[in-house]
């Protein structure tokens, strides 16, 4: 059970989000009642129950930029891992996108937790692993190893078999708490997702880390506080996580996060090896592409991938051509 002194909490919410929630409460009394129901302890009891019963936990998180999504995900990931007797490490258990997650889950240990921090939609990210494994293989691993997932996507809940969604709704910086509206992603009310209450997730903290003398701080921690003027970290894993996110940003700036064109080609080459695709009509091929990628591709993008499957192309040849083109430019 999580102990939170409700008399001392003071959540700050941006005015537009507050207005949106108030409008919904005015229109729907049931929504207003539910949104004011604190189910924090039930959320923690749920996680404990699922781990004890050796059942998968699949959560989805969304919210505005810097609204506490990563804090919530990290807190949940560490808590679930502690229940399972597993470590939770930034390098192993936090993934920058779906593609990286599917690569890592191939080596998952029983009861392991993965947090997928998908800060932008990666339509073609899934293609990199499909040459070696099918979705059925991946699902078998997830089920057999009882893998738990926490999906973070700013604008919407990612439906990767997630049962409950958490929308960040206010932060209490003084007490290091994040408030979330909790939704049952399997049900809708008047065409909308069904809220079941709100919960409060405390930020994970390490007293020894917080009290560490500054002369023992890492260069990154010093830069974060004094050069970048950000709030100081409260744990080593938070520092590692933020460092990892900064590296993702740098990769994007340098164009090293993955070529969309190369991903499309890999998808096309994988599809060419599938018997069901080989025998399909042109229209069915487009349907197969759309279903296999779990993404909302445009018609033109689907047609491009289908067209690539008709061509005799090789990934290595394309890479060599790309490098040659870069040298010329």
C-alpha positions, 0 to 999 in steps of 0.5 A, a space after each residue: 500500500 502506498 502512503 500519501 498524505 492527501 492533506 499536503 498534496 498540491 497538484 499543478 495542472 496546465 490551464 488548458 488541460 484543467 479546462 478540458 477536464 472541467 468541461 467533461 465533468 460539466 457534461 457528464 456527472 458520472 465522469 465527474 464522480 469517477 474522476 474524483 475517485 482515488 484508486 491509487 492503492 488498487 493500482 498497486 494491488 493490481 500490479 502485485 496481484 498480476 506478478 504473484 499470479 504470473 500474469 502479464 501487466 500491460 500499461 499505456 501512458 500519455 500526456 503533455 510534454 514534461 507532464 511526468 510520463 517518464 516519471 510514472 513509467 519509471 516508478 511503475 517499472 521499478 515497482 513491478 521489477 521489485 515485486 518480481 525480484 528483477 533489476 530494472 536498468 535504463 540500458 536493458 529495460 528502457 527502449 526508445 521505440 517499438 523496434 528496439 523493444 522487439 529486439 530486446 524482448 527476444 532475450 527477455 528473462 521471466 517476469 522482466 519489465 520493458 518501458 517503451 518511450 516512443 516519443 514520436 511515431 515510428 511507422 517503419 521501426 518494426 521492419 528491422 526485426 521481421 526478417 528474423 522473427 514473426 509477430 507470432 514468435 514475439 507474442 509467444 516469447 511475451 506470453 511464455 516469459 510473462 513480459 510486462 510492458 509500459 508504453 509511453 506515447 505523448 498524443 495517444 494510448 498505444 494499443 499493444 494489448 494494453 489493458 489500462 491507460 494512464 493520462 498524466 494530469 498534474 504534478 506536485 513538485 514539492 512532494 514529487 508526485 504525479 497524478 494520472 487519470 486511469 482508463 479501462 482501454 477495453 471499454 468505452 462510454 458514449 464513444 469515449 474511453 472509460 475512466 475508472 478513477 485517478 491515481 498518484 504515482 510517487 517519483 522513485 527516489 534514492 536518498 543516498 544518491 540525493 545526499 551525495 556530495 557534489 564533488 562526487 557527482 558525474 559530469 552529466 549531473 553537474 551539467 544538467 543542474 548548472 549548465 542546462 538549469 534543469 531540476 536535479 535527479 533523484 536517483 541513479 537510474 533517472 540520471 541514466 534514463 535522462 542521459 539515454 534520452 539525450 543520446 536519442 535526441 543527438 542520434 536524431 540530429 545526426 540522422 542515425 536513428 534509422 533511415 525510413 527508406 532502409 526500413 521500407 526496404 527491409 520490410 519489403 525483403 521480409 515480405 518477399 520470403 512469406 508464402 502467404 504474401 507471394 501468392 496474394 493478389 495486388 490488393 491483398 498484398 496491400 492489406 497484408 502490409 497494412 496489417 503486419 506493420 501495426 501502423 496507419 500508413 498512407 496508401 502511397 506508403 503501402 504501395 511503395 512497399 508493395 512495389 519494392 517487393 517486386 524489385 530485386 534489391 539487396 539491403 547491403 547494396 542500398 547501404 553502399 549506394 547511400 554511403 557513396 552518395 553521402 561522400 559525394 555530397 
